[in-house]
Amino acid sequence: MGRPSSPSGQDQGSAPPVDALAPLRGQGPAVVAVALGGAVGAIARWAVGLALPTPAGTFPLATFLVNVLGCFLIGVVVVAVTELTTAHPLVRPFLATGILGGFTTFSTYSVDAQHLVAAGRIGTAFTYLGATLAAAVVAAWLGLAAARFLGRRMRPSTPGGTG
């Protein structure tokens, strides 16, 4: 037979209650940095969309460009704030997660592809999906590599050293 339950009906062997907000404590400044950066990035993405409107059924050039450029810049920022400088702890959340996270857009990428499929433009949809994925990965790698290359070139050489 089983163990008798506690008077409250709770199983006494259960884990203590989890404080779901515990990981967020002390994160106020980072939340503000991400939110402000996200607003800047989203407005920039919106402006690119206004500058490069996509006629129905055509390759979504604006979204393609913001995603590829954003991935390149995320590569640059990550190297700059983690390898080349001693940045303030809020710089990466503001620039990478905030501005560039708000600038790039997986949701619009997905909706654009769905609209192309709905318009019967299957080839364009798959070209867009594949080209964006490939170009974004290459762009991120190029951003990392470019920042590292420039970082090495900009470092002052040490006398008698290999720097």
C-alpha positions, 0 to 999 in steps of 0.5 A, spaced: 500 500 500 501 507 499 504 512 503 498 516 506 498 523 503 499 529 507 493 533 510 493 538 505 493 533 499 500 534 497 505 529 496 510 530 501 516 528 496 515 533 491 520 538 489 520 545 492 516 550 488 520 553 483 521 561 482 520 562 475 522 569 475 529 567 479 533 567 473 530 574 471 532 578 478 538 583 477 537 583 469 533 590 469 539 593 465 540 588 460 532 588 459 532 595 458 538 595 453 535 589 449 528 593 449 531 599 446 536 596 441 530 592 439 526 598 438 532 601 434 533 595 430 526 594 428 525 601 426 531 600 421 528 594 418 522 597 417 525 603 414 529 598 409 522 595 407 519 602 405 526 603 401 525 596 398 518 594 397 517 587 395 511 587 389 507 581 390 510 574 388 517 577 387 523 575 391 523 579 398 530 583 397 529 587 403 528 581 408 534 578 404 538 584 405 537 585 412 538 578 414 544 577 411 547 584 413 544 583 420 548 576 420 554 579 418 554 585 423 552 580 429 559 576 427 563 583 427 559 585 434 561 578 437 568 578 436 569 586 437 565 585 444 568 578 446 575 578 443 578 585 441 575 589 447 573 589 454 566 592 453 561 594 458 556 588 459 550 591 456 554 592 449 553 585 447 545 585 449 544 592 446 548 591 439 547 584 438 541 581 441 537 588 441 539 592 435 541 586 430 536 581 433 530 587 432 533 588 425 534 581 422 527 577 422 526 570 421 518 571 422 518 575 416 522 570 412 517 565 414 511 569 412 515 571 405 516 564 403 509 562 405 506 568 401 510 566 395 508 559 396 501 561 396 502 565 390 504 559 386 511 561 386 514 555 389 521 556 385 522 563 388 520 561 395 525 555 395 530 559 392 529 565 397 529 560 403 535 556 401 539 563 399 537 566 405 540 560 409 546 560 405 548 567 405 546 568 412 551 563 415 556 565 410 555 572 412 556 571 419 562 567 418 565 573 414 563 578 419 567 573 424 573 573 420 573 580 418 573 582 425 578 578 427 583 580 421 582 587 422 583 586 430 590 583 428 591 588 423 589 594 428 593 591 434 600 595 436 606 590 435 610 589 441 617 590 440 621 584 439 614 580 439 611 577 433 605 581 434 
